Amino acid sequence: MYEERPALLDGAVLWTRTLTTASRPDRPDPPGSLDVPARLDRPDRPVLPDGCMDLIWADGRLLVAGPDTRAYVPGETATRYAGIRLAPGEAPAILGVPAHELRDRRVALGTLWGEAEARRLGERIAEAPDPAAALEALALRTAARAPAPDPLLRAVVARLDAGRPVAETAGAVGLGPRQLHRRSLEAFGYGPKTLARILRLQRALTLVRAGLPYAEAAVRAGCADQAHLARETRALAGTTLSAYVASA
């Protein structure tokens, strides 16, 4: 079962996932894999790029899911999960690592914070009556010690998510194209054009899930036409529009 709610941390989402033996995929996991759950209730459902990063507790382990540029298909290795999905650009200050170092990666938190500290924190969360609430409290404590969110980067996300062009966004926030690209790599894990594509795809798929025809969803989200949306879905989500709708 998968559930989520707005987290107490501004802009974040707190989610939980519990798998039964019957819901786990039949295929074995590769040795040493650090897999994280899909964001819906299918254990093999791809996690689509969304600009976010996640701090995850999985049966006692603490993991980080970096920003994706392509669909990620999980292979479950745990049965209980809790996660904090951090809004685009928010995680690097909290985790203490530039986003581009975690692009398309799932890593143990111990590689960032030290094995002993990550083990101690993971065990404390496991012992808590509500692991999700304990993970949320950890994120809140860590965020309180971190630098304040950069309002400029939040403005970049807001403008790109509203469909504004990258060049216009750079000018609006007072950055040159190179400056915006460099700061985007650190904050989002990739350049502003990639972030804009990912946010546009998410807008389009939200409209498709709401029942809009593909062509209308494409134009309303900012694509040139349905064919453009189909190409972006294949490139970023690794599937076709019809296959996505069937799985959703």
Rosetta blueprint (number, residue, H / E / L):
1 M L
2 Y E
3 E E
4 E E
5 R E
6 P E
7 A L
8 L L
9 L L
10 D L
11 G L
12 A L
13 V E
14 L E
15 W E
16 T E
17 R E
18 T E
19 L L
20 T L
21 T H
22 A H
23 S H
24 R L
25 P L
26 D L
27 R L
28 P L
29 D L
30 P L
31 P L
32 G L
33 S L
34 L L
35 D L
36 V L
37 P L
38 A L
39 R L
40 L L
41 D L
42 R L
43 P L
44 D L
45 R L
46 P L
47 V E
48 L L
49 P L
50 D L
51 G L
52 C L
53 M E
54 D E
55 L E
56 I E
57 W E
58 A E
59 D L
60 G L
61 R E
62 L E
63 L E
64 V E
65 A E
66 G L
67 P L
68 D L
69 T L
70 R L
71 A L
72 Y E
73 V L
74 P L
75 G L
76 E L
77 T L
78 A L
79 T L
80 R E
81 Y E
82 A E
83 G E
84 I E
85 R E
86 L E
87 A L
88 P L
89 G L
90 E L
91 A H
92 P H
93 A H
94 I H
95 L H
96 G L
97 V L
98 P L
99 A H
100 H H
101 E H
102 L H
103 R L
104 D L
105 R L
106 R E
107 V E
108 A E
109 L L
110 G H
111 T H
112 L H
113 W H
114 G L
115 E H
116 A H
117 E H
118 A H
119 R H
120 R H
121 L H
122 G H
123 E H
124 R H
125 I H
126 A H
127 E H
128 A L
129 P L
130 D L
131 P H
132 A H
133 A H
134 A H
135 L H
136 E H
137 A H
138 L H
139 A H
140 L H
141 R H
142 T H
143 A H
144 A H
145 R H
146 A L
147 P L
148 A L
149 P L
150 D L
151 P H
152 L H
153 L H
154 R H
155 A H
156 V H
157 V H
158 A H
159 R H
160 L H
161 D H
162 A L
163 G L
164 R L
165 P L
166 V H
167 A H
168 E H
169 T H
170 A H
171 G H
172 A H
173 V H
174 G L
175 L L
176 G L
177 P H
178 R H
179 Q H
180 L H
181 H H
182 R H
183 R H
184 S H
185 L H
186 E H
187 A H
188 F H
189 G L
190 Y L
191 G L
192 P H
193 K H
194 T H
195 L H
196 A H
197 R H
198 I H
199 L H
200 R H
201 L H
202 Q H
203 R H
204 A H
205 L H
206 T H
207 L H
208 V H
209 R H
210 A L
211 G L
212 L L
213 P L
214 Y H
215 A H
216 E H
217 A H
218 A H
219 V H
220 R H
221 A H
222 G L
223 C L
224 A L
225 D L
226 Q H
227 A H
228 H H
229 L H
230 A H
231 R H
232 E H
233 T H
234 R H
235 A H
236 L H
237 A H
238 G L
239 T L
240 T L
241 L H
242 S H
243 A H
244 Y H
245 V H
246 A H
247 S H
248 A L
